[in-house]
Amino acid sequence: MQGSGEILSIGVLAKRAQISVRALRHYESLGLINPARNPDNNRRRYNGDDIAQVMKITALKLAGLDLRTIGKALKGGIDLRDMITLQIKQLQNQRDETLAALKVLQISADRLETDQPLSVDLLCQIMRSITMANYPDETVYKDYFDDQQLEKIKSRGTSPEQLQDYHQQWSDLIARVQGLAEQQAPADSDEALQCAREWNALIGAFTQGDASITQSLGNMYADKDAWKDRAQMPFSPLVSDYIAEAQGALLERGEE
């Protein structure tokens, strides 16, 4: 629109930008826009530059920025790229939190629908396994994996979508194992053995069959008390003990 020579009234611009006339007047009162006036009737006249500015303001508001911050950014007082990047991260975090909450509610609803017990411990476990918010991070990994191992893990070529799917698989599996453990289902039951198979497969996807990475991963979790203040286990001791028993049952059947 900029430089097009197009002139719009306040009503037409409000309709085109899908905002209210009152909002446009408020932007003007804050100095965000400064439309010219028709000398004959003193009505506002928005040219191409004004229209472009309104569209910028609208886009930044949709990104979650307040008008005070937008004003500073448009005047060059704030690095707009850094501000937008920060807002993207904040919105992504909000999205992840919302999806995690929805997942907890759905699992809870499913269990209640089938008259399964829904304990506070299980709810906490589900939430922890879904969000993975305190999953061991790089500062923990560096204590147990050498540089070559870390480089191999990072160079797997996993896309963000694949990584999200991987975490989702872990979340679902951990919740299932927690449920079996709380129900005191036999660790050699068909469902428990299937969980053990899936658990081993997900670990294999992480280690890529590298024996040294597998050993380092085992050492890290065996030494969890050493880093528990820096990060939280994504699953409870009940899950850990139960899945270990199920893995043992798999070995007895000749499966690894």
PLY file of the C-alpha trace (Angstrom):
ply
format ascii 1.0
element vertex 256
property float x
property float y
property float z
element edge 255
property int vertex1
property int vertex2
end_header
0.00 0.00 0.00
2.87 2.32 0.78
3.49 4.81 -1.99
0.27 3.83 -3.81
-1.32 7.24 -3.37
-4.40 5.61 -1.85
-6.31 7.74 0.66
-8.74 6.15 3.09
-11.23 7.52 5.61
-11.09 6.30 9.20
-14.15 4.10 8.69
-12.80 2.43 5.56
-9.38 1.82 7.14
-10.96 0.37 10.28
-12.97 -2.05 8.18
-10.00 -3.03 6.02
-7.68 -3.54 9.01
-10.48 -5.29 10.95
-10.10 -3.02 13.96
-12.39 -0.44 15.50
-12.53 3.28 14.76
-11.93 3.81 18.47
-8.69 1.80 18.23
-7.43 4.00 15.39
-8.15 7.11 17.42
-6.32 5.57 20.37
-3.27 4.82 18.19
-3.28 8.47 17.16
-3.54 9.69 20.76
-0.44 7.63 21.58
1.46 9.09 18.65
1.67 5.77 16.80
0.04 7.28 13.71
-0.46 10.88 12.61
-2.94 11.11 9.74
-3.47 14.32 7.83
-6.76 16.20 8.02
-9.06 17.29 5.23
-8.96 21.11 5.36
-12.61 21.32 4.32
-14.14 19.16 7.07
-11.19 18.29 9.38
-11.75 14.58 8.80
-8.79 12.22 8.98
-7.17 11.13 5.74
-4.94 8.07 5.86
-2.33 7.80 3.11
-0.21 4.80 2.13
2.33 5.38 4.93
-0.43 5.62 7.55
-2.08 2.46 6.26
1.22 0.54 6.35
1.85 1.75 9.90
-1.58 0.58 11.05
-0.97 -2.83 9.50
2.36 -3.08 11.33
0.70 -2.19 14.64
-2.05 -4.74 14.04
0.46 -7.49 13.25
2.55 -6.74 16.34
-0.54 -6.68 18.56
-1.50 -10.10 17.21
2.00 -11.25 18.20
1.18 -10.24 21.77
3.11 -6.96 22.08
1.53 -4.10 24.02
1.09 -0.65 22.46
3.81 0.96 24.59
6.36 -1.60 23.38
5.11 -1.30 19.80
5.56 2.46 19.96
9.17 2.15 21.13
9.87 -0.47 18.48
8.43 1.61 15.65
10.49 4.60 16.77
13.66 2.50 16.79
13.98 2.38 20.57
13.82 -1.42 20.61
15.35 -4.02 18.30
12.18 -5.24 16.65
13.73 -8.53 15.50
14.83 -9.43 19.02
11.43 -8.44 20.39
9.57 -10.59 17.85
11.92 -13.53 18.46
11.31 -13.28 22.21
7.56 -13.10 21.66
7.66 -16.15 19.39
9.39 -18.12 22.15
6.84 -16.96 24.71
3.92 -17.92 22.48
5.52 -21.30 21.76
5.85 -21.90 25.49
2.20 -20.95 25.99
1.24 -23.33 23.19
3.23 -26.17 24.74
1.69 -25.54 28.15
-1.80 -25.53 26.65
-1.20 -28.75 24.73
0.21 -30.37 27.86
-2.82 -29.34 29.90
-5.16 -30.67 27.20
-3.28 -33.96 27.19
-3.60 -34.32 30.94
-7.31 -33.59 30.78
-7.83 -36.07 27.92
-5.99 -38.88 29.70
-7.91 -38.10 32.88
-11.23 -38.10 31.01
-10.38 -41.42 29.33
-9.56 -43.05 32.65
-12.72 -41.75 34.29
-14.78 -42.93 31.31
-13.59 -46.50 31.91
-13.97 -46.21 35.70
-10.22 -46.42 36.24
-8.76 -44.83 39.40
-7.38 -41.33 38.99
-4.94 -40.54 41.77
-3.15 -37.27 42.43
0.17 -39.08 41.94
-0.93 -40.24 38.50
-2.01 -36.74 37.49
1.35 -35.34 38.57
3.15 -38.11 36.72
1.16 -37.55 33.55
1.88 -33.83 33.66
5.58 -34.37 34.27
5.90 -36.92 31.48
3.98 -34.77 29.00
5.74 -31.47 29.52
9.26 -32.88 29.93
9.95 -29.40 31.34
12.73 -30.56 33.62
14.15 -33.29 31.41
17.92 -33.61 31.84
19.47 -30.85 29.78
22.86 -30.33 28.18
24.51 -29.35 31.46
23.62 -32.78 32.81
24.53 -34.64 29.63
28.02 -33.14 29.62
28.75 -34.88 32.91
28.09 -38.31 31.41
28.67 -38.06 27.64
31.94 -37.13 25.99
32.17 -34.59 23.15
32.15 -37.26 20.46
29.01 -38.86 21.86
27.24 -35.50 22.17
28.15 -34.62 18.60
26.74 -37.91 17.36
23.52 -37.34 19.28
23.18 -33.81 17.86
23.96 -34.85 14.29
21.10 -37.33 14.01
19.28 -34.98 11.64
16.09 -35.12 13.68
13.58 -32.50 12.57
11.59 -30.47 15.14
8.48 -32.41 14.12
10.22 -35.75 14.65
11.58 -34.60 18.01
8.11 -33.51 19.12
6.71 -36.87 18.05
9.51 -38.64 19.94
8.70 -36.75 23.15
5.01 -37.43 22.63
5.68 -41.16 22.37
7.62 -41.02 25.63
4.83 -39.07 27.30
2.16 -41.57 26.29
4.31 -44.56 27.21
5.30 -43.22 30.64
1.66 -42.51 31.46
0.69 -46.07 30.45
3.46 -47.60 32.55
2.48 -45.43 35.53
-1.09 -46.67 35.22
-0.01 -50.33 35.06
2.26 -49.90 38.05
-0.46 -48.25 40.13
-2.87 -51.04 39.21
-0.19 -53.54 40.27
-0.54 -55.34 36.96
1.95 -58.23 36.63
5.20 -57.06 35.06
5.12 -60.07 32.76
1.61 -59.36 31.48
1.16 -58.82 27.74
0.56 -55.10 28.19
3.59 -54.65 30.44
5.83 -56.57 28.04
4.61 -54.43 25.16
5.45 -51.32 27.15
8.94 -52.72 27.78
9.40 -53.33 24.04
8.35 -49.78 23.22
10.59 -48.42 25.99
13.60 -50.27 24.58
12.76 -49.08 21.07
12.64 -45.42 22.14
15.97 -45.78 23.94
17.36 -47.39 20.79
16.17 -44.41 18.75
18.14 -42.14 21.09
21.32 -44.21 21.28
21.24 -45.36 17.61
22.60 -48.68 18.72
25.84 -47.11 19.93
27.00 -49.21 22.89
29.00 -46.37 24.45
26.03 -43.97 24.33
23.79 -46.68 25.77
26.26 -47.18 28.63
26.54 -43.44 29.30
22.77 -43.09 29.32
22.51 -45.95 31.82
25.18 -44.35 34.01
23.36 -41.01 33.96
20.06 -42.45 35.16
21.76 -44.74 37.68
23.40 -41.61 39.12
20.20 -39.51 39.11
20.58 -38.50 42.75
23.68 -36.53 41.76
21.77 -34.22 39.39
18.28 -34.24 40.89
18.71 -30.62 42.03
19.45 -29.48 38.46
16.78 -31.48 36.66
13.92 -33.77 37.48
13.41 -37.32 36.31
10.67 -37.39 33.64
9.21 -40.45 35.37
8.70 -41.59 38.95
10.65 -44.30 40.82
7.51 -46.43 40.58
7.72 -46.29 36.77
11.47 -46.93 36.83
11.14 -50.03 39.02
8.17 -51.39 37.10
9.69 -51.00 33.64
12.95 -52.58 34.86
10.95 -55.59 36.04
9.12 -55.78 32.72
12.42 -55.56 30.83
13.71 -58.42 32.98
10.65 -60.46 32.01
11.43 -59.76 28.37
14.97 -61.04 28.81
13.66 -64.23 30.38
11.66 -64.74 27.20
14.80 -64.28 25.10
13.87 -60.74 23.96
16.11 -57.74 24.30
0 1
1 2
2 3
3 4
4 5
5 6
6 7
7 8
8 9
9 10
10 11
11 12
12 13
13 14
14 15
15 16
16 17
17 18
18 19
19 20
20 21
21 22
22 23
23 24
24 25
25 26
26 27
27 28
28 29
29 30
30 31
31 32
32 33
33 34
34 35
35 36
36 37
37 38
38 39
39 40
40 41
41 42
42 43
43 44
44 45
45 46
46 47
47 48
48 49
49 50
50 51
51 52
52 53
53 54
54 55
55 56
56 57
57 58
58 59
59 60
60 61
61 62
62 63
63 64
64 65
65 66
66 67
67 68
68 69
69 70
70 71
71 72
72 73
73 74
74 75
75 76
76 77
77 78
78 79
79 80
80 81
81 82
82 83
83 84
84 85
85 86
86 87
87 88
88 89
89 90
90 91
91 92
92 93
93 94
94 95
95 96
96 97
97 98
98 99
99 100
100 101
101 102
102 103
103 104
104 105
105 106
106 107
107 108
108 109
109 110
110 111
111 112
112 113
113 114
114 115
115 116
116 117
117 118
118 119
119 120
120 121
121 122
122 123
123 124
124 125
125 126
126 127
127 128
128 129
129 130
130 131
131 132
132 133
133 134
134 135
135 136
136 137
137 138
138 139
139 140
140 141
141 142
142 143
143 144
144 145
145 146
146 147
147 148
148 149
149 150
150 151
151 152
152 153
153 154
154 155
155 156
156 157
157 158
158 159
159 160
160 161
161 162
162 163
163 164
164 165
165 166
166 167
167 168
168 169
169 170
170 171
171 172
172 173
173 174
174 175
175 176
176 177
177 178
178 179
179 180
180 181
181 182
182 183
183 184
184 185
185 186
186 187
187 188
188 189
189 190
190 191
191 192
192 193
193 194
194 195
195 196
196 197
197 198
198 199
199 200
200 201
201 202
202 203
203 204
204 205
205 206
206 207
207 208
208 209
209 210
210 211
211 212
212 213
213 214
214 215
215 216
216 217
217 218
218 219
219 220
220 221
221 222
222 223
223 224
224 225
225 226
226 227
227 228
228 229
229 230
230 231
231 232
232 233
233 234
234 235
235 236
236 237
237 238
238 239
239 240
240 241
241 242
242 243
243 244
244 245
245 246
246 247
247 248
248 249
249 250
250 251
251 252
252 253
253 254
254 255
